[in-house]
Amino acid sequence: MSVLAKPTARRRGAVAGVALAASSLLLLTACATSDSPAESDAPAAVEDLSLKIGTALPQTGNLAFLGPPEEAGVKYALSEINAATADTGLDLEVVFGDSGDTDNKAYESEIPRLLGEDVSAIIGAASSGTSLQFIDQVVGAGVIQFSPANTSDAFTTYDDNGLYFRTAPSDTLQGEVLGNLIAEDGNQTLGMIVLNDSYGTGLAKYVTEAFEAAGGEVVAAPTYNTGDTSFDAQISEVLAADPDAIALITFDEVSTILPSLFGQFPADKLYFVDGNLKNFADAGFPAGSLTGSKGTLPGLTIDSISDFTGALDEFLAAEGEEPLEDYSYAAESYDATILLALASLAAGSTDGTEIAAKLQEVSGGSGDGEKCSTYAECAAIIVDGGTADYDGISGPITFDEVGDPTEASIGIYEYGDDNTYAAYEG
Protein backbone atom coordinates (compact mmCIF):
# COMPACT_ATOMS: atom_id res chain seq x y z
CA MET A 1 0.00 0.00 0.00
CA SER A 2 1.00 3.64 -0.12
CA VAL A 3 0.56 6.49 2.32
CA LEU A 4 -0.37 9.95 1.11
CA ALA A 5 0.75 13.05 3.03
CA LYS A 6 0.03 16.67 2.16
CA PRO A 7 2.56 18.98 3.82
CA THR A 8 2.24 22.72 3.35
CA ALA A 9 4.51 24.29 0.75
CA ARG A 10 6.45 27.36 1.88
CA ARG A 11 8.37 29.89 -0.15
CA ARG A 12 12.08 29.34 0.40
CA GLY A 13 11.31 27.12 3.38
CA ALA A 14 11.65 23.42 4.02
CA VAL A 15 8.65 21.26 3.24
CA ALA A 16 7.28 19.79 6.45
CA GLY A 17 5.06 16.78 6.95
CA VAL A 18 4.75 13.45 8.67
CA ALA A 19 4.59 10.19 6.80
CA LEU A 20 4.92 6.64 8.03
CA ALA A 21 6.80 4.41 5.61
CA ALA A 22 4.85 1.19 5.75
CA SER A 23 5.25 0.12 2.14
CA SER A 24 7.60 0.03 -0.80
CA LEU A 25 6.50 3.44 -2.00
CA LEU A 26 5.61 6.61 -0.16
CA LEU A 27 3.95 9.48 -1.99
CA LEU A 28 4.22 12.94 -0.46
CA THR A 29 2.39 15.85 -2.03
CA ALA A 30 2.80 19.51 -1.18
CA CYS A 31 -0.14 21.87 -1.46
CA ALA A 32 -0.19 24.20 -4.44
CA THR A 33 0.79 27.74 -3.56
CA SER A 34 -1.03 29.52 -6.37
CA ASP A 35 -4.61 30.61 -5.76
CA SER A 36 -5.44 31.07 -9.42
CA PRO A 37 -4.14 29.51 -12.63
CA ALA A 38 -1.67 31.55 -14.60
CA GLU A 39 -2.70 32.53 -18.10
CA SER A 40 -0.56 31.06 -20.84
CA ASP A 41 1.10 33.22 -23.41
CA ALA A 42 2.61 30.25 -25.19
CA PRO A 43 3.64 31.07 -28.74
CA ALA A 44 2.81 29.22 -31.89
CA ALA A 45 5.42 26.93 -33.40
CA VAL A 46 8.84 28.52 -33.62
CA GLU A 47 11.03 28.06 -36.66
CA ASP A 48 14.65 26.96 -36.20
CA LEU A 49 14.76 27.09 -32.40
CA SER A 50 18.11 25.47 -31.58
CA LEU A 51 18.54 24.71 -27.88
CA LYS A 52 21.92 23.74 -26.48
CA ILE A 53 22.36 22.38 -22.96
CA GLY A 54 25.27 20.87 -21.06
CA THR A 55 25.59 18.16 -18.44
CA ALA A 56 27.83 18.17 -15.38
CA LEU A 57 27.13 14.66 -14.15
CA PRO A 58 29.54 12.37 -12.26
CA GLN A 59 31.74 10.59 -14.75
CA THR A 60 34.37 10.43 -11.98
CA GLY A 61 34.37 10.79 -8.20
CA ASN A 62 32.43 9.26 -5.33
CA LEU A 63 29.11 9.23 -7.23
CA ALA A 64 30.50 7.93 -10.52
CA PHE A 65 28.09 4.98 -10.39
CA LEU A 66 25.25 7.47 -10.93
CA GLY A 67 26.81 8.93 -14.08
CA PRO A 68 25.79 6.20 -16.57
CA PRO A 69 22.05 6.09 -15.70
CA GLU A 70 21.81 9.89 -15.53
CA GLU A 71 23.56 10.43 -18.86
CA ALA A 72 21.48 7.63 -20.39
CA GLY A 73 18.31 9.42 -19.32
CA VAL A 74 19.50 12.64 -20.97
CA LYS A 75 20.45 10.83 -24.20
CA TYR A 76 17.11 9.04 -24.40
CA ALA A 77 15.23 12.32 -23.95
CA LEU A 78 17.50 13.96 -26.56
CA SER A 79 16.52 11.31 -29.10
CA GLU A 80 12.79 11.81 -28.48
CA ILE A 81 13.03 15.60 -28.62
CA ASN A 82 14.89 15.60 -31.91
CA ALA A 83 12.56 12.97 -33.37
CA ALA A 84 9.81 15.60 -33.10
CA THR A 85 11.78 18.55 -34.53
CA ALA A 86 9.82 18.60 -37.79
CA ASP A 87 6.59 19.13 -35.83
CA THR A 88 7.91 21.57 -33.22
CA GLY A 89 10.68 23.58 -34.83
CA LEU A 90 12.96 22.87 -31.86
CA ASP A 91 16.13 20.82 -32.02
CA LEU A 92 18.38 19.99 -29.09
CA GLU A 93 22.15 19.64 -28.75
CA VAL A 94 23.77 18.28 -25.58
CA VAL A 95 27.38 18.87 -24.55
CA PHE A 96 28.38 16.23 -21.99
CA GLY A 97 30.72 17.06 -19.11
CA ASP A 98 32.01 15.68 -15.81
CA SER A 99 31.10 17.18 -12.44
CA GLY A 100 33.56 15.02 -10.49
CA ASP A 101 33.32 15.60 -6.75
CA THR A 102 34.66 18.01 -4.16
CA ASP A 103 37.87 15.98 -3.92
CA ASN A 104 38.95 15.77 -7.58
CA LYS A 105 37.19 19.08 -8.48
CA ALA A 106 36.57 18.17 -12.12
CA TYR A 107 33.93 20.92 -12.18
CA GLU A 108 36.62 23.59 -11.93
CA SER A 109 37.55 23.04 -15.57
CA GLU A 110 34.31 21.51 -16.85
CA ILE A 111 31.89 24.29 -15.87
CA PRO A 112 33.88 27.03 -17.66
CA ARG A 113 34.11 24.72 -20.69
CA LEU A 114 30.34 24.18 -20.75
CA LEU A 115 29.60 27.89 -20.26
CA GLY A 116 32.02 28.61 -23.08
CA GLU A 117 29.83 26.44 -25.32
CA ASP A 118 27.03 29.00 -24.81
CA VAL A 119 24.62 26.52 -23.22
CA SER A 120 21.23 27.66 -21.94
CA ALA A 121 21.19 25.17 -19.07
CA ILE A 122 23.44 22.69 -17.30
CA ILE A 123 22.00 19.42 -15.97
CA GLY A 124 23.88 18.48 -12.79
CA ALA A 125 25.50 17.87 -10.52
CA ALA A 126 24.28 14.70 -8.82
CA SER A 127 25.91 15.60 -5.51
CA SER A 128 24.40 18.52 -3.60
CA GLY A 129 27.79 19.45 -2.21
CA THR A 130 29.29 19.52 -5.69
CA SER A 131 26.42 21.59 -7.11
CA LEU A 132 26.98 24.16 -4.38
CA GLN A 133 30.55 24.60 -5.61
CA PHE A 134 29.49 26.01 -8.97
CA ILE A 135 25.88 27.18 -8.70
CA ASP A 136 26.91 30.85 -8.36
CA GLN A 137 29.08 30.56 -11.47
CA VAL A 138 26.26 29.03 -13.52
CA VAL A 139 23.30 31.20 -12.47
CA GLY A 140 25.53 34.27 -12.47
CA ALA A 141 25.99 33.67 -16.19
CA GLY A 142 22.22 33.62 -16.71
CA VAL A 143 22.28 29.85 -17.25
CA ILE A 144 19.85 27.40 -15.66
CA GLN A 145 21.26 24.79 -13.29
CA PHE A 146 18.94 21.77 -13.23
CA SER A 147 19.83 18.80 -11.06
CA PRO A 148 18.21 15.38 -11.36
CA ALA A 149 19.55 14.26 -7.98
CA ASN A 150 20.29 17.15 -5.58
CA THR A 151 18.33 16.60 -2.38
CA SER A 152 19.89 19.01 0.13
CA ASP A 153 17.41 21.44 1.67
CA ALA A 154 20.00 24.20 1.16
CA PHE A 155 18.71 24.78 -2.37
CA THR A 156 15.19 25.63 -1.23
CA THR A 157 16.38 28.93 0.24
CA TYR A 158 19.39 29.55 -2.01
CA ASP A 159 19.64 32.90 -3.80
CA ASP A 160 19.76 31.47 -7.32
CA ASN A 161 18.19 34.28 -9.40
CA GLY A 162 15.29 31.93 -10.15
CA LEU A 163 17.57 29.72 -12.24
CA TYR A 164 17.94 26.57 -10.12
CA PHE A 165 15.55 23.61 -10.50
CA ARG A 166 15.59 19.95 -9.53
CA THR A 167 13.49 16.87 -10.20
CA ALA A 168 14.59 15.18 -6.95
CA PRO A 169 12.77 16.07 -3.70
CA SER A 170 14.37 17.65 -0.65
CA ASP A 171 15.98 15.43 1.99
CA THR A 172 13.23 16.62 4.31
CA LEU A 173 11.08 13.92 2.75
CA GLN A 174 13.62 11.11 2.43
CA GLY A 175 14.76 11.70 6.01
CA GLU A 176 11.23 11.31 7.32
CA VAL A 177 10.69 8.11 5.35
CA LEU A 178 13.97 6.51 6.41
CA GLY A 179 13.71 7.56 10.06
CA ASN A 180 10.19 6.19 10.31
CA LEU A 181 11.14 2.99 8.49
CA ILE A 182 13.97 2.30 10.95
CA ALA A 183 11.62 2.91 13.88
CA GLU A 184 8.83 0.78 12.42
CA ASP A 185 11.28 -2.09 12.04
CA GLY A 186 11.42 -2.17 15.84
CA ASN A 187 14.76 -0.45 16.38
CA GLN A 188 15.07 1.76 19.45
CA THR A 189 18.64 2.99 19.04
CA LEU A 190 20.42 4.11 15.89
CA GLY A 191 23.99 4.75 14.85
CA MET A 192 24.93 6.62 11.68
CA ILE A 193 28.07 7.15 9.60
CA VAL A 194 27.64 10.46 7.83
CA LEU A 195 29.32 12.25 4.92
CA ASN A 196 30.27 15.71 6.17
CA ASP A 197 28.68 17.87 3.48
CA SER A 198 25.33 19.57 2.90
CA TYR A 199 23.77 16.34 1.67
CA GLY A 200 25.03 14.04 4.41
CA THR A 201 24.53 16.25 7.44
CA GLY A 202 21.17 17.53 6.15
CA LEU A 203 19.81 14.04 5.54
CA ALA A 204 21.16 12.85 8.90
CA LYS A 205 19.33 15.73 10.59
CA TYR A 206 15.96 14.72 9.15
CA VAL A 207 16.51 11.01 9.82
CA THR A 208 17.32 11.91 13.43
CA GLU A 209 14.24 14.11 13.81
CA ALA A 210 11.92 11.43 12.46
CA PHE A 211 13.51 8.59 14.43
CA GLU A 212 13.46 10.52 17.69
CA ALA A 213 9.88 11.68 17.09
CA ALA A 214 8.99 7.99 16.85
CA GLY A 215 10.57 7.38 20.27
CA GLY A 216 14.05 6.27 19.22
CA GLU A 217 17.49 7.56 20.18
CA VAL A 218 20.50 8.27 17.96
CA VAL A 219 23.48 7.02 19.98
CA ALA A 220 26.35 7.82 17.58
CA ALA A 221 26.72 9.81 14.34
CA PRO A 222 30.41 10.28 13.42
CA THR A 223 31.21 12.09 10.17
CA TYR A 224 33.92 11.81 7.54
CA ASN A 225 35.08 14.06 4.68
CA THR A 226 35.06 13.57 0.91
CA GLY A 227 38.37 12.02 -0.10
CA ASP A 228 38.84 10.06 3.14
CA THR A 229 39.95 6.49 2.56
CA SER A 230 39.95 5.09 6.10
CA PHE A 231 36.79 4.85 8.19
CA ASP A 232 38.05 2.73 11.09
CA ALA A 233 37.45 5.47 13.67
CA GLN A 234 33.87 6.06 12.56
CA ILE A 235 33.07 2.33 12.42
CA SER A 236 34.58 1.76 15.87
CA GLU A 237 32.61 4.65 17.37
CA VAL A 238 29.32 3.41 16.01
CA LEU A 239 29.88 -0.23 16.99
CA ALA A 240 30.98 0.81 20.49
CA ALA A 241 27.61 2.52 20.96
CA ASP A 242 25.91 -0.86 20.35
CA PRO A 243 22.96 0.48 18.30
CA ASP A 244 20.03 -1.63 17.17
CA ALA A 245 20.48 -0.31 13.62
CA ILE A 246 23.06 1.56 11.54
CA ALA A 247 22.24 4.04 8.77
CA LEU A 248 25.00 4.65 6.23
CA ILE A 249 24.57 8.19 4.91
CA THR A 250 27.42 8.10 2.45
CA PHE A 251 28.30 8.04 -1.23
CA ASP A 252 30.41 5.27 -2.78
CA GLU A 253 32.65 5.20 0.30
CA VAL A 254 30.13 2.62 1.50
CA SER A 255 32.01 0.01 -0.53
CA THR A 256 34.99 0.49 1.77
CA ILE A 257 32.91 0.70 4.94
CA LEU A 258 30.79 -2.42 4.47
CA PRO A 259 33.49 -5.13 4.68
CA SER A 260 34.39 -3.92 8.18
CA LEU A 261 30.77 -4.35 9.26
CA PHE A 262 30.27 -7.84 7.85
CA GLY A 263 30.32 -10.35 10.68
CA GLN A 264 30.21 -7.60 13.31
CA PHE A 265 26.72 -6.29 12.63
CA PRO A 266 23.57 -7.98 11.27
CA ALA A 267 22.87 -7.18 7.65
CA ASP A 268 19.13 -6.79 8.20
CA LYS A 269 19.84 -3.87 10.54
CA LEU A 270 21.78 -1.86 7.95
CA TYR A 271 20.06 0.99 6.11
CA PHE A 272 21.18 2.69 2.88
CA VAL A 273 20.26 6.01 1.25
CA ASP A 274 20.10 7.29 -2.33
CA GLY A 275 23.78 8.26 -2.30
CA ASN A 276 24.90 4.65 -1.94
CA LEU A 277 21.95 2.42 -2.85
CA LYS A 278 23.27 0.33 -5.70
CA ASN A 279 23.65 -3.28 -6.72
CA PHE A 280 26.68 -5.00 -5.18
CA ALA A 281 26.49 -8.32 -7.06
CA ASP A 282 29.92 -7.72 -8.61
CA ALA A 283 31.52 -6.02 -5.61
CA GLY A 284 33.21 -9.19 -4.37
CA PHE A 285 31.14 -9.32 -1.19
CA PRO A 286 30.16 -12.77 0.15
CA ALA A 287 26.81 -14.00 -1.15
CA GLY A 288 24.03 -13.00 1.20
CA SER A 289 26.16 -10.49 3.10
CA LEU A 290 23.51 -7.79 2.56
CA THR A 291 20.38 -9.92 2.78
CA GLY A 292 17.64 -7.93 4.52
CA SER A 293 19.39 -4.57 4.38
CA LYS A 294 17.04 -1.78 3.31
CA GLY A 295 17.41 1.61 1.68
CA THR A 296 15.50 4.60 0.34
CA LEU A 297 15.69 6.27 -3.06
CA PRO A 298 13.65 9.30 -4.21
CA GLY A 299 11.53 8.55 -7.26
CA LEU A 300 9.10 5.85 -8.25
CA THR A 301 10.30 2.31 -7.60
CA ILE A 302 12.21 0.62 -10.43
CA ASP A 303 9.39 -1.94 -10.66
CA SER A 304 6.79 0.78 -11.20
CA ILE A 305 8.73 2.35 -14.09
CA SER A 306 9.67 -0.94 -15.73
CA ASP A 307 8.28 0.20 -19.10
CA PHE A 308 10.68 3.14 -19.04
CA THR A 309 13.71 1.12 -17.98
CA GLY A 310 12.93 -1.47 -20.63
CA ALA A 311 12.67 1.21 -23.33
CA LEU A 312 15.88 2.78 -22.05
CA ASP A 313 17.66 -0.59 -22.33
CA GLU A 314 16.45 -0.97 -25.91
CA PHE A 315 17.57 2.55 -26.78
CA LEU A 316 21.07 1.98 -25.39
CA ALA A 317 21.39 -1.33 -27.21
CA ALA A 318 20.36 0.29 -30.50
CA GLU A 319 22.97 3.00 -29.92
CA GLY A 320 25.65 0.39 -29.24
CA GLU A 321 26.11 1.59 -25.65
CA GLU A 322 26.85 -0.51 -22.59
CA PRO A 323 23.80 -1.79 -20.65
CA LEU A 324 23.07 -0.14 -17.33
CA GLU A 325 23.81 -1.85 -14.03
CA ASP A 326 21.77 0.71 -12.10
CA TYR A 327 18.88 3.02 -12.98
CA SER A 328 19.11 5.52 -10.13
CA TYR A 329 18.03 9.00 -11.27
CA ALA A 330 17.76 7.97 -14.94
CA ALA A 331 14.09 8.96 -14.96
CA GLU A 332 14.78 12.26 -13.19
CA SER A 333 17.49 13.08 -15.76
CA TYR A 334 15.15 12.21 -18.62
CA ASP A 335 12.43 14.44 -17.15
CA ALA A 336 14.84 17.33 -16.60
CA THR A 337 15.80 17.26 -20.28
CA ILE A 338 12.19 17.04 -21.48
CA LEU A 339 11.14 19.92 -19.21
CA LEU A 340 13.93 22.18 -20.46
CA ALA A 341 12.92 21.57 -24.08
CA LEU A 342 9.23 22.17 -23.33
CA ALA A 343 10.00 25.38 -21.45
CA SER A 344 12.17 26.59 -24.32
CA LEU A 345 9.37 25.83 -26.75
CA ALA A 346 6.81 27.58 -24.54
CA ALA A 347 9.07 30.64 -24.22
CA GLY A 348 9.90 30.67 -27.91
CA SER A 349 13.46 31.30 -26.78
CA THR A 350 16.77 29.65 -25.92
CA ASP A 351 17.65 32.33 -23.37
CA GLY A 352 18.22 30.74 -19.95
CA THR A 353 16.23 33.33 -18.01
CA GLU A 354 13.27 33.12 -20.39
CA ILE A 355 13.29 29.32 -20.30
CA ALA A 356 13.40 29.37 -16.49
CA ALA A 357 10.33 31.62 -16.45
CA LYS A 358 8.37 28.84 -18.20
CA LEU A 359 9.61 25.79 -16.25
CA GLN A 360 7.03 26.09 -13.49
CA GLU A 361 4.27 26.44 -16.06
CA VAL A 362 5.17 23.38 -18.16
CA SER A 363 5.46 21.30 -14.98
CA GLY A 364 1.90 22.23 -14.03
CA GLY A 365 2.98 24.34 -11.08
CA SER A 366 1.48 27.67 -12.09
CA GLY A 367 -1.87 26.88 -13.65
CA ASP A 368 -4.28 24.27 -14.88
CA GLY A 369 -2.63 23.29 -18.13
CA GLU A 370 -3.53 20.24 -20.15
CA LYS A 371 -2.02 17.02 -18.78
CA CYS A 372 0.44 15.22 -21.03
CA SER A 373 3.07 12.55 -20.46
CA THR A 374 5.37 12.55 -23.50
CA TYR A 375 7.44 15.23 -25.15
CA ALA A 376 5.58 14.91 -28.46
CA GLU A 377 2.19 15.18 -26.78
CA CYS A 378 3.17 18.17 -24.63
CA ALA A 379 4.95 19.93 -27.48
CA ALA A 380 1.85 19.60 -29.68
CA ILE A 381 -0.21 21.36 -27.01
CA ILE A 382 2.30 24.22 -26.87
CA VAL A 383 2.57 24.51 -30.66
CA ASP A 384 -1.22 24.75 -30.83
CA GLY A 385 -1.14 27.69 -28.42
CA GLY A 386 -2.12 25.82 -25.25
CA THR A 387 -0.48 25.24 -21.88
CA ALA A 388 1.16 21.88 -21.28
CA ASP A 389 1.30 20.21 -17.86
CA TYR A 390 3.99 17.52 -18.13
CA ASP A 391 3.69 14.53 -15.81
CA GLY A 392 7.04 12.77 -16.02
CA ILE A 393 8.45 9.30 -15.69
CA SER A 394 9.79 10.16 -12.21
CA GLY A 395 6.44 11.57 -11.04
CA PRO A 396 4.15 14.58 -11.55
CA ILE A 397 7.03 16.95 -10.59
CA THR A 398 4.94 20.19 -10.37
CA PHE A 399 7.51 22.86 -9.48
CA ASP A 400 6.82 25.46 -6.83
CA GLU A 401 8.03 29.03 -7.17
CA VAL A 402 11.56 28.14 -6.01
CA GLY A 403 12.11 25.23 -8.40
CA ASP A 404 11.41 22.40 -5.95
CA PRO A 405 9.04 19.58 -6.96
CA THR A 406 5.91 19.69 -4.79
CA GLU A 407 5.02 16.07 -5.48
CA ALA A 408 7.50 13.30 -4.90
CA SER A 409 7.76 9.58 -4.27
CA ILE A 410 10.26 7.80 -2.05
CA GLY A 411 10.92 4.18 -2.95
CA ILE A 412 11.92 1.68 -0.25
CA TYR A 413 14.11 -1.23 -1.30
CA GLU A 414 15.51 -4.42 0.25
CA TYR A 415 18.61 -6.44 -0.62
CA GLY A 416 18.34 -10.11 -1.45
CA ASP A 417 20.80 -13.00 -1.26
CA ASP A 418 22.49 -11.88 -4.49
CA ASN A 419 23.38 -8.49 -2.92
CA THR A 420 21.10 -6.61 -5.33
CA TYR A 421 18.04 -4.64 -4.31
CA ALA A 422 14.38 -4.83 -5.25
CA ALA A 423 11.24 -2.99 -4.13
CA TYR A 424 10.44 -3.75 -0.48
CA GLU A 425 7.17 -5.64 -0.13
CA GLY A 426 6.59 -4.74 3.52
TAWOUR-V304140 format. One record per residue. N is the residue number from 1. RES is the residue in one small letter. SS is DSSP state (A for helix, B for strand, O for the rest). Layout:
BEGIN
N & RES & SS
N & RES & SS
END
This chain:
BEGIN
1 & m & O
2 & s & O
3 & v & O
4 & l & B
5 & a & B
6 & k & O
7 & p & O
8 & t & O
9 & a & O
10 & r & O
11 & r & O
12 & r & O
13 & g & O
14 & a & O
15 & v & O
16 & a & O
17 & g & O
18 & v & O
19 & a & O
20 & l & O
21 & a & O
22 & a & O
23 & s & O
24 & s & O
25 & l & B
26 & l & B
27 & l & B
28 & l & B
29 & t & B
30 & a & O
31 & c & O
32 & a & O
33 & t & O
34 & s & O
35 & d & O
36 & s & O
37 & p & O
38 & a & O
39 & e & O
40 & s & O
41 & d & O
42 & a & O
43 & p & O
44 & a & O
45 & a & O
46 & v & O
47 & e & O
48 & d & O
49 & l & B
50 & s & B
51 & l & B
52 & k & B
53 & i & B
54 & g & B
55 & t & B
56 & a & B
57 & l & B
58 & p & O
59 & q & O
60 & t & O
61 & g & O
62 & n & O
63 & l & O
64 & a & A
65 & f & A
66 & l & A
67 & g & A
68 & p & A
69 & p & A
70 & e & A
71 & e & A
72 & a & A
73 & g & A
74 & v & A
75 & k & A
76 & y & A
77 & a & A
78 & l & A
79 & s & A
80 & e & A
81 & i & A
82 & n & A
83 & a & A
84 & a & O
85 & t & A
86 & a & A
87 & d & A
88 & t & A
89 & g & O
90 & l & B
91 & d & B
92 & l & B
93 & e & B
94 & v & B
95 & v & B
96 & f & B
97 & g & B
98 & d & B
99 & s & O
100 & g & O
101 & d & O
102 & t & O
103 & d & O
104 & n & O
105 & k & O
106 & a & O
107 & y & A
108 & e & A
109 & s & A
110 & e & A
111 & i & A
112 & p & A
113 & r & A
114 & l & A
115 & l & A
116 & g & A
117 & e & O
118 & d & O
119 & v & O
120 & s & O
121 & a & B
122 & i & B
123 & i & B
124 & g & B
125 & a & O
126 & a & O
127 & s & O
128 & s & A
129 & g & A
130 & t & A
131 & s & A
132 & l & A
133 & q & A
134 & f & A
135 & i & A
136 & d & A
137 & q & A
138 & v & A
139 & v & A
140 & g & A
141 & a & O
142 & g & O
143 & v & O
144 & i & B
145 & q & B
146 & f & B
147 & s & B
148 & p & O
149 & a & O
150 & n & O
151 & t & O
152 & s & O
153 & d & A
154 & a & A
155 & f & A
156 & t & A
157 & t & A
158 & y & O
159 & d & O
160 & d & O
161 & n & O
162 & g & O
163 & l & O
164 & y & B
165 & f & B
166 & r & B
167 & t & O
168 & a & O
169 & p & O
170 & s & O
171 & d & A
172 & t & A
173 & l & A
174 & q & A
175 & g & A
176 & e & A
177 & v & A
178 & l & A
179 & g & A
180 & n & A
181 & l & A
182 & i & A
183 & a & A
184 & e & A
185 & d & O
186 & g & O
187 & n & O
188 & q & O
189 & t & B
190 & l & B
191 & g & B
192 & m & B
193 & i & B
194 & v & B
195 & l & B
196 & n & O
197 & d & O
198 & s & A
199 & y & A
200 & g & A
201 & t & A
202 & g & A
203 & l & A
204 & a & A
205 & k & A
206 & y & A
207 & v & A
208 & t & A
209 & e & A
210 & a & A
211 & f & A
212 & e & A
213 & a & A
214 & a & O
215 & g & O
216 & g & O
217 & e & B
218 & v & B
219 & v & B
220 & a & B
221 & a & B
222 & p & B
223 & t & B
224 & y & B
225 & n & O
226 & t & O
227 & g & O
228 & d & O
229 & t & O
230 & s & O
231 & f & O
232 & d & A
233 & a & A
234 & q & A
235 & i & A
236 & s & A
237 & e & A
238 & v & A
239 & l & A
240 & a & A
241 & a & O
242 & d & O
243 & p & O
244 & d & O
245 & a & B
246 & i & B
247 & a & B
248 & l & B
249 & i & B
250 & t & O
251 & f & O
252 & d & O
253 & e & O
254 & v & A
255 & s & A
256 & t & A
257 & i & A
258 & l & A
259 & p & A
260 & s & A
261 & l & A
262 & f & O
263 & g & O
264 & q & O
265 & f & O
266 & p & O
267 & a & A
268 & d & A
269 & k & A
270 & l & B
271 & y & B
272 & f & B
273 & v & O
274 & d & O
275 & g & O
276 & n & O
277 & l & O
278 & k & O
279 & n & O
280 & f & O
281 & a & O
282 & d & O
283 & a & O
284 & g & O
285 & f & O
286 & p & O
287 & a & O
288 & g & O
289 & s & O
290 & l & O
291 & t & O
292 & g & O
293 & s & O
294 & k & B
295 & g & B
296 & t & B
297 & l & B
298 & p & B
299 & g & O
300 & l & O
301 & t & O
302 & i & A
303 & d & A
304 & s & A
305 & i & A
306 & s & A
307 & d & A
308 & f & A
309 & t & A
310 & g & A
311 & a & A
312 & l & A
313 & d & A
314 & e & A
315 & f & A
316 & l & A
317 & a & A
318 & a & A
319 & e & O
320 & g & O
321 & e & O
322 & e & O
323 & p & O
324 & l & O
325 & e & O
326 & d & O
327 & y & O
328 & s & O
329 & y & O
330 & a & A
331 & a & A
332 & e & A
333 & s & A
334 & y & A
335 & d & A
336 & a & A
337 & t & A
338 & i & A
339 & l & A
340 & l & A
341 & a & A
342 & l & A
343 & a & A
344 & s & A
345 & l & A
346 & a & A
347 & a & A
348 & g & O
349 & s & O
350 & t & O
351 & d & O
352 & g & A
353 & t & A
354 & e & A
355 & i & A
356 & a & A
357 & a & A
358 & k & A
359 & l & A
360 & q & A
361 & e & A
362 & v & A
363 & s & O
364 & g & O
365 & g & O
366 & s & O
367 & g & O
368 & d & O
369 & g & O
370 & e & B
371 & k & B
372 & c & B
373 & s & O
374 & t & O
375 & y & A
376 & a & A
377 & e & A
378 & c & A
379 & a & A
380 & a & A
381 & i & A
382 & i & A
383 & v & A
384 & d & O
385 & g & O
386 & g & O
387 & t & O
388 & a & B
389 & d & B
390 & y & B
391 & d & O
392 & g & O
393 & i & O
394 & s & O
395 & g & O
396 & p & O
397 & i & B
398 & t & B
399 & f & B
400 & d & O
401 & e & O
402 & v & O
403 & g & O
404 & d & O
405 & p & B
406 & t & B
407 & e & B
408 & a & B
409 & s & B
410 & i & B
411 & g & B
412 & i & B
413 & y & B
414 & e & B
415 & y & B
416 & g & O
417 & d & O
418 & d & O
419 & n & O
420 & t & O
421 & y & B
422 & a & B
423 & a & B
424 & y & O
425 & e & O
426 & g & O
END
